[in-house]
């Protein structure tokens, strides 16, 4: 790894953490940076899951006051999420890099569109005091979301918040807390599969993880000075650029 590549990855980790703190979408940045330095797409995807994991943990802890009221009722969704994430991660490992590379531009376009539509997909407040399992449809929707999260991950948070808003009880903050809790489960299971499969680029991950932590801290400062729409626009531009890159490079 050259010094230039190390600097690029550190900056990507920092920007990823900052973007996640303000508007989300940090996976686009880490995945894109590793792509540009020559990391194979499957390894870049798996390594992005590792670099994003600390942020999922801290976001969940920030909602602990809400989570402690409903976590027992959400255990079934956690189990469903774990099974779905394992399935998605195993599907990824079953592909070779050329096969996954052919899917990447379409996955990026879909995830970018989902991320761009995020403000319109936020759930409206619903009556009810607990964001717990509400229906068979909700369980199935979470299973599909978890498969996607284990397989690719970009845009997973927006997708999950939208499906939870349609299928679960609780106000926005409780649903967001539940989303963060389930994201930890999905990411943890996927990372275990990826590490076992030997597809994590640890040198790149070691550079980006602390950078992401610094970016997350700086995100608070950025949030006070930069409109969320600007950050969201930047992430969407990165997603579109990556999709164009993969379409043209084949």
PAKEKOL-907817 format. One record per residue (C-alpha): y, z, x; residue number from 0. Coordinates in Angstrom, 3 decimals, always signed. Layout:
BEGIN
<pt py="Y" pz="Z" px="X" nr="NUM"/>
...
***
This chain:
BEGIN
<pt py="+0.000" pz="+0.000" px="+0.000" nr="0"/>
<pt py="+3.352" pz="-1.031" px="+1.454" nr="1"/>
<pt py="+6.453" pz="+1.174" px="+1.450" nr="2"/>
<pt py="+8.083" pz="-1.234" px="-1.006" nr="3"/>
<pt py="+5.155" pz="-0.930" px="-3.404" nr="4"/>
<pt py="+5.231" pz="+2.868" px="-3.127" nr="5"/>
<pt py="+8.961" pz="+2.919" px="-3.944" nr="6"/>
<pt py="+8.435" pz="+0.551" px="-6.871" nr="7"/>
<pt py="+5.649" pz="+2.733" px="-8.275" nr="8"/>
<pt py="+7.733" pz="+5.901" px="-7.860" nr="9"/>
<pt py="+10.649" pz="+4.292" px="-9.712" nr="10"/>
<pt py="+8.274" pz="+3.080" px="-12.425" nr="11"/>
<pt py="+6.861" pz="+6.580" px="-12.813" nr="12"/>
<pt py="+10.370" pz="+8.027" px="-13.031" nr="13"/>
<pt py="+11.513" pz="+5.451" px="-15.607" nr="14"/>
<pt py="+8.294" pz="+5.960" px="-17.568" nr="15"/>
<pt py="+8.861" pz="+9.706" px="-17.808" nr="16"/>
<pt py="+12.493" pz="+9.215" px="-18.795" nr="17"/>
<pt py="+11.624" pz="+6.583" px="-21.412" nr="18"/>
<pt py="+8.944" pz="+8.813" px="-22.928" nr="19"/>
<pt py="+11.399" pz="+11.700" px="-23.140" nr="20"/>
<pt py="+13.991" pz="+9.582" px="-24.964" nr="21"/>
<pt py="+12.181" pz="+6.937" px="-26.993" nr="22"/>
<pt py="+8.564" pz="+6.573" px="-25.795" nr="23"/>
<pt py="+6.860" pz="+3.480" px="-24.394" nr="24"/>
<pt py="+6.401" pz="+4.685" px="-20.819" nr="25"/>
<pt py="+2.955" pz="+3.048" px="-20.598" nr="26"/>
<pt py="+4.590" pz="-0.389" px="-20.585" nr="27"/>
<pt py="+6.483" pz="+0.519" px="-17.411" nr="28"/>
<pt py="+3.599" pz="+2.066" px="-15.442" nr="29"/>
<pt py="+1.181" pz="-0.684" px="-16.466" nr="30"/>
<pt py="+3.728" pz="-3.344" px="-15.562" nr="31"/>
<pt py="+4.518" pz="-1.868" px="-12.157" nr="32"/>
<pt py="+0.874" pz="-1.666" px="-11.176" nr="33"/>
<pt py="+0.389" pz="-5.243" px="-12.368" nr="34"/>
<pt py="+3.250" pz="-6.407" px="-10.149" nr="35"/>
<pt py="+1.816" pz="-4.708" px="-7.047" nr="36"/>
<pt py="-1.537" pz="-6.387" px="-7.584" nr="37"/>
<pt py="-3.636" pz="-3.706" px="-9.260" nr="38"/>
<pt py="-6.330" pz="-5.336" px="-11.470" nr="39"/>
<pt py="-5.506" pz="-5.043" px="-15.196" nr="40"/>
<pt py="-8.411" pz="-2.763" px="-16.128" nr="41"/>
<pt py="-7.582" pz="-0.389" px="-13.265" nr="42"/>
<pt py="-3.853" pz="-0.544" px="-14.119" nr="43"/>
<pt py="-4.633" pz="+0.321" px="-17.727" nr="44"/>
<pt py="-6.916" pz="+3.218" px="-16.793" nr="45"/>
<pt py="-4.480" pz="+4.567" px="-14.198" nr="46"/>
<pt py="-1.628" pz="+4.448" px="-16.725" nr="47"/>
<pt py="-3.653" pz="+6.802" px="-18.925" nr="48"/>
<pt py="-3.853" pz="+9.269" px="-16.039" nr="49"/>
<pt py="-0.133" pz="+9.062" px="-15.260" nr="50"/>
<pt py="+0.850" pz="+9.605" px="-18.906" nr="51"/>
<pt py="-1.446" pz="+12.599" px="-19.458" nr="52"/>
<pt py="+0.859" pz="+15.364" px="-18.112" nr="53"/>
<pt py="+3.541" pz="+14.193" px="-20.545" nr="54"/>
<pt py="+1.116" pz="+14.496" px="-23.455" nr="55"/>
<pt py="+0.349" pz="+18.067" px="-22.388" nr="56"/>
<pt py="+3.991" pz="+19.143" px="-22.139" nr="57"/>
<pt py="+4.866" pz="+17.471" px="-25.458" nr="58"/>
<pt py="+2.026" pz="+19.330" px="-27.140" nr="59"/>
<pt py="+3.074" pz="+22.664" px="-25.660" nr="60"/>
<pt py="+6.613" pz="+22.062" px="-26.913" nr="61"/>
<pt py="+5.202" pz="+21.959" px="-30.455" nr="62"/>
<pt py="+2.937" pz="+24.973" px="-30.030" nr="63"/>
<pt py="+4.733" pz="+27.018" px="-32.716" nr="64"/>
<pt py="+3.772" pz="+24.337" px="-35.242" nr="65"/>
<pt py="+0.299" pz="+23.625" px="-33.860" nr="66"/>
<pt py="-0.843" pz="+27.252" px="-34.000" nr="67"/>
<pt py="-0.512" pz="+27.143" px="-37.796" nr="68"/>
<pt py="-2.820" pz="+24.171" px="-38.352" nr="69"/>
<pt py="-5.028" pz="+23.588" px="-35.294" nr="70"/>
<pt py="-8.177" pz="+24.901" px="-36.976" nr="71"/>
<pt py="-7.742" pz="+22.459" px="-39.840" nr="72"/>
<pt py="-7.233" pz="+19.610" px="-37.373" nr="73"/>
<pt py="-10.453" pz="+20.154" px="-35.422" nr="74"/>
<pt py="-12.277" pz="+17.429" px="-37.380" nr="75"/>
<pt py="-9.538" pz="+14.935" px="-36.496" nr="76"/>
<pt py="-9.855" pz="+16.042" px="-32.858" nr="77"/>
<pt py="-13.594" pz="+15.352" px="-32.944" nr="78"/>
<pt py="-13.025" pz="+11.959" px="-34.589" nr="79"/>
<pt py="-10.361" pz="+11.175" px="-31.984" nr="80"/>
<pt py="-12.698" pz="+12.101" px="-29.127" nr="81"/>
<pt py="-15.475" pz="+9.855" px="-30.440" nr="82"/>
<pt py="-13.074" pz="+6.961" px="-31.029" nr="83"/>
<pt py="-11.450" pz="+7.335" px="-27.610" nr="84"/>
<pt py="-14.843" pz="+7.350" px="-25.902" nr="85"/>
<pt py="-15.824" pz="+4.185" px="-27.776" nr="86"/>
<pt py="-12.555" pz="+2.452" px="-26.840" nr="87"/>
<pt py="-12.801" pz="+3.449" px="-23.167" nr="88"/>
<pt py="-16.435" pz="+2.329" px="-22.958" nr="89"/>
<pt py="-15.529" pz="-1.012" px="-24.537" nr="90"/>
<pt py="-12.864" pz="-1.444" px="-21.841" nr="91"/>
<pt py="-15.354" pz="-0.692" px="-19.068" nr="92"/>
<pt py="-17.812" pz="-3.168" px="-20.571" nr="93"/>
<pt py="-15.305" pz="-5.986" px="-19.966" nr="94"/>
<pt py="-14.609" pz="-7.652" px="-16.656" nr="95"/>
<pt py="-11.052" pz="-8.141" px="-15.411" nr="96"/>
<pt py="-10.778" pz="-11.829" px="-16.425" nr="97"/>
<pt py="-11.906" pz="-11.023" px="-19.983" nr="98"/>
<pt py="-9.501" pz="-8.112" px="-20.307" nr="99"/>
<pt py="-6.703" pz="-10.110" px="-18.684" nr="100"/>
<pt py="-7.085" pz="-12.751" px="-21.419" nr="101"/>
<pt py="-6.581" pz="-10.040" px="-24.052" nr="102"/>
<pt py="-3.657" pz="-8.308" px="-22.327" nr="103"/>
<pt py="-0.780" pz="-10.594" px="-23.447" nr="104"/>
<pt py="-1.883" pz="-10.320" px="-27.079" nr="105"/>
<pt py="-2.301" pz="-6.560" px="-26.781" nr="106"/>
<pt py="+1.152" pz="-6.327" px="-25.193" nr="107"/>
<pt py="+2.758" pz="-8.415" px="-27.930" nr="108"/>
<pt py="+1.153" pz="-6.289" px="-30.635" nr="109"/>
<pt py="+2.063" pz="-3.026" px="-28.925" nr="110"/>
<pt py="+5.632" pz="-4.209" px="-28.277" nr="111"/>
<pt py="+6.072" pz="-5.211" px="-31.915" nr="112"/>
<pt py="+4.660" pz="-1.855" px="-33.000" nr="113"/>
<pt py="+6.959" pz="+0.008" px="-30.637" nr="114"/>
<pt py="+10.008" pz="-2.003" px="-31.750" nr="115"/>
<pt py="+9.195" pz="-1.204" px="-35.375" nr="116"/>
<pt py="+8.775" pz="+2.485" px="-34.572" nr="117"/>
<pt py="+12.015" pz="+3.699" px="-36.224" nr="118"/>
<pt py="+10.924" pz="+2.075" px="-39.505" nr="119"/>
<pt py="+7.380" pz="+3.460" px="-39.278" nr="120"/>
<pt py="+8.369" pz="+7.117" px="-39.088" nr="121"/>
<pt py="+6.781" pz="+8.994" px="-41.988" nr="122"/>
<pt py="+8.924" pz="+10.288" px="-44.815" nr="123"/>
<pt py="+8.707" pz="+14.026" px="-45.536" nr="124"/>
<pt py="+5.779" pz="+14.935" px="-47.773" nr="125"/>
<pt py="+5.116" pz="+18.102" px="-49.727" nr="126"/>
<pt py="+2.617" pz="+20.417" px="-48.127" nr="127"/>
<pt py="+2.650" pz="+23.039" px="-45.433" nr="128"/>
<pt py="-0.117" pz="+21.893" px="-43.120" nr="129"/>
<pt py="-0.724" pz="+18.637" px="-41.295" nr="130"/>
<pt py="-4.480" pz="+18.780" px="-41.687" nr="131"/>
<pt py="-7.289" pz="+16.428" px="-42.612" nr="132"/>
<pt py="-6.403" pz="+14.951" px="-45.975" nr="133"/>
<pt py="-8.905" pz="+12.234" px="-46.839" nr="134"/>
<pt py="-11.712" pz="+9.978" px="-45.740" nr="135"/>
<pt py="-9.148" pz="+7.188" px="-45.341" nr="136"/>
<pt py="-7.159" pz="+9.388" px="-42.964" nr="137"/>
<pt py="-10.240" pz="+10.083" px="-40.858" nr="138"/>
<pt py="-11.104" pz="+6.388" px="-40.676" nr="139"/>
<pt py="-7.528" pz="+5.463" px="-39.771" nr="140"/>
<pt py="-7.521" pz="+8.057" px="-36.987" nr="141"/>
<pt py="-10.868" pz="+6.777" px="-35.688" nr="142"/>
<pt py="-9.509" pz="+3.219" px="-35.419" nr="143"/>
<pt py="-6.320" pz="+4.488" px="-33.749" nr="144"/>
<pt py="-8.381" pz="+6.509" px="-31.259" nr="145"/>
<pt py="-10.482" pz="+3.453" px="-30.362" nr="146"/>
<pt py="-7.273" pz="+1.557" px="-29.656" nr="147"/>
<pt py="-5.902" pz="+4.494" px="-27.653" nr="148"/>
<pt py="-9.018" pz="+4.696" px="-25.494" nr="149"/>
<pt py="-9.061" pz="+0.932" px="-24.983" nr="150"/>
<pt py="-5.380" pz="+0.204" px="-24.241" nr="151"/>
<pt py="-3.021" pz="+2.982" px="-25.256" nr="152"/>
<pt py="+0.417" pz="+1.317" px="-25.254" nr="153"/>
<pt py="+2.055" pz="+1.989" px="-28.622" nr="154"/>
<pt py="-0.653" pz="+4.463" px="-29.604" nr="155"/>
<pt py="+1.834" pz="+7.212" px="-30.468" nr="156"/>
<pt py="+3.782" pz="+5.023" px="-32.886" nr="157"/>
<pt py="+0.579" pz="+3.779" px="-34.502" nr="158"/>
<pt py="-0.774" pz="+7.302" px="-34.890" nr="159"/>
<pt py="+2.437" pz="+8.706" px="-36.321" nr="160"/>
<pt py="+2.519" pz="+5.891" px="-38.889" nr="161"/>
<pt py="-1.098" pz="+6.378" px="-40.006" nr="162"/>
<pt py="-0.768" pz="+10.167" px="-40.113" nr="163"/>
<pt py="+2.345" pz="+9.789" px="-42.236" nr="164"/>
<pt py="+0.374" pz="+7.758" px="-44.766" nr="165"/>
<pt py="-2.723" pz="+9.957" px="-44.862" nr="166"/>
<pt py="-1.801" pz="+13.570" px="-44.019" nr="167"/>
<pt py="+0.312" pz="+16.311" px="-45.554" nr="168"/>
<pt py="+3.237" pz="+17.957" px="-43.775" nr="169"/>
<pt py="+6.797" pz="+17.203" px="-42.715" nr="170"/>
<pt py="+7.752" pz="+14.935" px="-39.812" nr="171"/>
<pt py="+7.731" pz="+17.652" px="-37.158" nr="172"/>
<pt py="+4.265" pz="+18.880" px="-38.134" nr="173"/>
<pt py="+2.950" pz="+15.331" px="-38.119" nr="174"/>
<pt py="+4.508" pz="+14.716" px="-34.719" nr="175"/>
<pt py="+2.935" pz="+17.920" px="-33.439" nr="176"/>
<pt py="-0.450" pz="+16.792" px="-34.766" nr="177"/>
<pt py="+0.061" pz="+13.374" px="-33.169" nr="178"/>
<pt py="+0.744" pz="+14.977" px="-29.773" nr="179"/>
<pt py="-2.306" pz="+17.214" px="-30.088" nr="180"/>
<pt py="-4.575" pz="+14.253" px="-30.905" nr="181"/>
<pt py="-3.019" pz="+12.168" px="-28.113" nr="182"/>
<pt py="-4.104" pz="+14.841" px="-25.613" nr="183"/>
<pt py="-7.680" pz="+14.614" px="-26.893" nr="184"/>
<pt py="-7.706" pz="+10.804" px="-26.806" nr="185"/>
<pt py="-6.205" pz="+10.619" px="-23.320" nr="186"/>
<pt py="-8.459" pz="+13.361" px="-21.920" nr="187"/>
<pt py="-11.653" pz="+11.693" px="-23.139" nr="188"/>
<pt py="-10.515" pz="+8.252" px="-21.969" nr="189"/>
<pt py="-9.611" pz="+9.638" px="-18.530" nr="190"/>
<pt py="-13.043" pz="+11.271" px="-18.179" nr="191"/>
<pt py="-14.682" pz="+7.921" px="-18.950" nr="192"/>
<pt py="-12.359" pz="+6.036" px="-16.582" nr="193"/>
<pt py="-12.849" pz="+8.508" px="-13.726" nr="194"/>
<pt py="-16.620" pz="+8.400" px="-14.225" nr="195"/>
<pt py="-16.433" pz="+4.611" px="-14.175" nr="196"/>
<pt py="-14.439" pz="+4.619" px="-10.931" nr="197"/>
<pt py="-11.569" pz="+2.527" px="-12.309" nr="198"/>
<pt py="-8.635" pz="+4.834" px="-11.511" nr="199"/>
<pt py="-6.320" pz="+3.869" px="-8.636" nr="200"/>
<pt py="-5.671" pz="+7.365" px="-7.305" nr="201"/>
<pt py="-3.106" pz="+6.530" px="-4.587" nr="202"/>
<pt py="-0.898" pz="+4.832" px="-7.184" nr="203"/>
<pt py="-1.479" pz="+7.641" px="-9.685" nr="204"/>
<pt py="-0.549" pz="+10.328" px="-7.155" nr="205"/>
<pt py="+2.788" pz="+8.611" px="-6.565" nr="206"/>
<pt py="+3.614" pz="+8.110" px="-10.247" nr="207"/>
<pt py="+2.575" pz="+11.492" px="-11.687" nr="208"/>
<pt py="+5.281" pz="+13.622" px="-9.968" nr="209"/>
<pt py="+7.788" pz="+10.807" px="-10.484" nr="210"/>
<pt py="+6.983" pz="+10.870" px="-14.199" nr="211"/>
<pt py="+7.521" pz="+14.633" px="-14.291" nr="212"/>
<pt py="+10.952" pz="+14.196" px="-12.693" nr="213"/>
<pt py="+11.749" pz="+11.378" px="-15.099" nr="214"/>
<pt py="+10.782" pz="+13.512" px="-18.065" nr="215"/>
<pt py="+13.164" pz="+16.217" px="-16.904" nr="216"/>
<pt py="+15.908" pz="+13.664" px="-16.332" nr="217"/>
<pt py="+15.224" pz="+12.225" px="-19.765" nr="218"/>
<pt py="+17.020" pz="+15.202" px="-21.292" nr="219"/>
<pt py="+20.157" pz="+14.240" px="-19.351" nr="220"/>
<pt py="+19.694" pz="+10.562" px="-20.260" nr="221"/>
<pt py="+19.204" pz="+11.377" px="-23.943" nr="222"/>
<pt py="+22.636" pz="+12.995" px="-24.044" nr="223"/>
<pt py="+24.374" pz="+9.968" px="-22.540" nr="224"/>
<pt py="+22.376" pz="+6.821" px="-23.360" nr="225"/>
<pt py="+21.719" pz="+5.800" px="-26.986" nr="226"/>
<pt py="+18.022" pz="+5.814" px="-27.904" nr="227"/>
<pt py="+18.309" pz="+2.207" px="-29.066" nr="228"/>
<pt py="+19.302" pz="+1.154" px="-25.536" nr="229"/>
<pt py="+16.244" pz="+2.815" px="-24.026" nr="230"/>
<pt py="+14.036" pz="+1.367" px="-26.776" nr="231"/>
<pt py="+15.506" pz="-2.087" px="-26.105" nr="232"/>
<pt py="+14.719" pz="-1.725" px="-22.401" nr="233"/>
<pt py="+11.085" pz="-0.809" px="-23.132" nr="234"/>
<pt py="+10.732" pz="-3.721" px="-25.583" nr="235"/>
<pt py="+12.149" pz="-6.078" px="-22.936" nr="236"/>
<pt py="+9.581" pz="-4.806" px="-20.424" nr="237"/>
<pt py="+6.782" pz="-5.358" px="-22.946" nr="238"/>
<pt py="+7.929" pz="-8.916" px="-23.687" nr="239"/>
<pt py="+8.311" pz="-9.688" px="-19.983" nr="240"/>
<pt py="+4.776" pz="-8.470" px="-19.280" nr="241"/>
<pt py="+3.377" pz="-10.480" px="-22.189" nr="242"/>
<pt py="+5.170" pz="-13.607" px="-20.878" nr="243"/>
<pt py="+3.879" pz="-12.866" px="-17.358" nr="244"/>
<pt py="+0.271" pz="-12.682" px="-18.515" nr="245"/>
<pt py="+0.585" pz="-15.742" px="-20.759" nr="246"/>
<pt py="+2.001" pz="-17.862" px="-17.915" nr="247"/>
<pt py="-0.262" pz="-16.523" px="-15.155" nr="248"/>
<pt py="-3.383" pz="-16.921" px="-17.279" nr="249"/>
***
